[in-house]
């Protein structure tokens, strides 16, 4: 499914809002997208098109993956191997020019933002035969320069570090407006260089890549920006609203110097609303298979979600089919080890619908005794995105075993066979 094909599919399903009147990328478009809470296509943002909230829900991701929302984890885990193919031509090359970021409807999302930010740009880097593709927030510094937030020790950070130690710039290309499965794949936790292969496996067909002038290979996109991350040049990055809806710290980060820009003639710019549904889904859902696989080693796991109330990042709900009394607590420890940014984990029985907050709260109310079922892990490293951390970056993590004791009939939920008829 292509980027434009998915937009068309959303429109045909009646799930796409469209705005035809002129709107500004400075605060107005993000505010309208936040209020809409669903995919929204703007036809005139400084004379260009822009889309937001594209993958903003599990239903949208399920549509892309062609699977029911409750089966997303199974779909993500049970894929074979995939491979890419190199092509010479791309619709991205319809217009090739010197870089000029002022021609793009790059958005300022909130009042205190440090500058406009590219938020849906897949940054592809290659150095000494190693490739990485991942989404980074990119702050506009000038018409030809960006500041990239590189998080240690993730792969782009490590490639830039290696190039910088040799005094070399890191070749990069930023693809904006790529097909939704490939976008999702670049947010997953796969080995270095495997993002596009994983996307190919999910799609069932090879992802097509074409070569940029600086040697970096990218998928077809609405817009591609070529350039280099400077080995030593840095600048203040931020403020920027991160996944919790609060402002992240201002840091000194590497500068990207752009050398070329290409795009489709009638390009559609893709923007991700910071702390919106799409931001949370792309950051959180890729951790769910990792948690599932970790828990499966200690318990009979049925499903896992990182719920939106926990920013799709700090909270996990783990559903198990309990076999032994210690399964709940073992599942808690396994989940915390699989995703180090988790703060709270709740484990429930397989009769609890983890997609229903009321059912989860029912388990909390009827199956948890605080002195027995709550596990506290004080003074451990917390997520850098959690505003509640102690000054030294530590927090207290908590696990809640909301499973019922085995063999106790008083915990059996009432049923009526006609309810299932």
WOMOFEN-V790011 format. One record per residue. PHI is phi in whole degrees, -180 to 180 (none if undefined). BURIAL is I if it has 24 or more other ideal C-beta (glycine too) atoms within 12 Angstrom, else O. Layout:
PHI/BURIAL  PHI/BURIAL
This chain:
none/I  -82/I  -57/I  -71/I  -63/O  -70/I  -60/I  -66/O  -63/O  -62/I  -63/O  -67/O  -86/O  72/O  -112/I  -121/I  -83/I  -131/I  -122/I  -103/O  -74/O  -64/O  -137/I  -97/O  -73/I  -88/O  74/O  -68/I  -60/I  -59/I  -65/I  -67/I  -65/I  -64/I  -66/O  -67/I  65/O  -151/I  -54/I  -142/I  -109/I  -101/I  -91/I  -147/O  -108/I  52/O  86/O  -126/I  -93/I  -149/I  -128/I  -136/I  62/I  -65/I  -113/I  -98/I  -155/I  -64/I  -63/O  -67/I  -64/I  -62/I  -62/I  -65/I  -84/I  57/O  -150/O  -63/O  -55/I  -74/O  -107/O  -59/I  -60/I  -59/O  -66/I  -75/I  -83/I  -90/O  -121/I  -86/O  -90/O  -131/I  -145/O  -100/I  -134/O  -95/O  -123/O  -88/O  -112/O  -156/I  -62/I  -61/I  -86/I  -60/O  -129/O  -124/O  -153/O  -68/O  -68/I  -154/O  -66/I  -68/O  -82/I  -104/I  -82/I  -71/I  -101/I  -98/I  -92/I  -139/I  -56/O  -98/O  -57/I  -68/I  -176/I  -63/I  -129/I  -80/I  -118/I  -117/I  -86/I  -86/I  -90/I  -103/I  -126/I  -140/I  -156/I  51/O  83/O  -108/O  -118/I  -143/I  -134/I  -159/I  -89/I  -129/I  -77/I  -130/I  -91/I  -71/I  -104/I  -159/O  -64/O  -125/I  -138/I  -132/I  -114/I  -104/I  -81/I  -108/I  -94/I  -79/O  -105/O  -73/O  -66/I  -64/I  -57/I  -68/O  -65/I  -64/I  -61/O  -65/I  -65/I  -63/I  -63/O  -98/O  71/O  -112/O  -74/I  -95/I  -67/I  -142/I  -141/I  -113/I  -101/I  -118/I  85/I  -107/I  -62/I  -65/I  -68/I  -67/I  -59/I  -61/I  -61/I  -72/I  -98/I  -84/I  -99/I  -116/I  -59/O  -54/I  84/I  -102/I  -60/I  -74/I  -66/I  -65/I  -60/I  -62/I  -65/I  -66/I  -76/I  84/O  -141/O  -64/O  -73/I  -86/I  -121/I  -125/I  -89/I  -82/I  -63/I  -89/I  96/I  -80/I  -103/I  -133/I  -79/I  -56/I  -150/I  -70/I  -142/I  -133/I  -111/I  -102/I  172/I  -142/I  -87/I  -63/I  -67/I  -129/O  -72/O  -138/O  -155/I  -65/O  -118/I  119/I  -67/I  -146/I  -83/I  -98/I  -62/I  -83/I  81/O  -117/O  -75/O  -78/I  -69/O  -86/O  -128/O  -91/O  -129/I  -67/I  -100/I  -99/I  -106/I  -83/I  -120/I  -158/I  -136/I  -138/I  -164/I  -72/I  -59/O  -111/O  -57/I  -113/I  -77/I  -107/I  -122/I  -103/I  -73/I  -57/I  68/I  -85/I  -60/I  -68/I  -58/I  -66/I  -62/I  -69/I  -83/I  -93/I  -56/I  -60/I  -82/I  -62/I  -63/I  -63/I  -66/I  -57/I  -66/I  -68/I  -68/I  -62/I  -80/O  -125/I  -157/I  -87/I  -82/I  -108/I  -165/I  -144/I  -139/I  -103/I  -70/I  -64/I  -62/O  -98/I  64/I  54/I  -150/I  -98/I  -121/I  -131/I  -113/I  -120/I  -104/I  -128/I  -99/I  -68/I  -112/O  -133/O  -60/O  -83/O  -60/I  -61/I  -70/I  -65/I  -65/I  -59/I  -65/I  -66/I  -64/I  -64/I  -74/I  -81/I  -137/I  -67/I  -86/I  -60/I  -114/I  -131/I  -127/I  -120/I  -109/I  -128/I  -75/I  -77/I  -89/I  -98/I  -84/O  -72/I  -91/I  -115/O  -56/O  -68/O  -69/I  -64/I  -66/O  -60/O  -63/I  -62/I  -74/O  -108/I  -127/I  -117/I  -117/O  -54/O  -71/O  -106/O  -113/I  -108/I  -109/I  -114/O  -123/I  -80/O  58/O  -117/I  -63/O  -103/I  -69/I  -65/I  -90/I  -86/I  -69/O  -90/O  -60/I  -69/O  -55/O  -88/O  85/O  -95/O  -150/I  -112/O  -93/I  -136/I  -119/I  -120/I  -90/I  -101/I  -93/I  -81/I  -60/I  -66/O  78/O  -99/O  -67/O  -66/O  -95/O  -71/O  -80/O  -67/O  -131/O  -138/O  -61/O  -72/O  -65/O  -95/O  -73/O
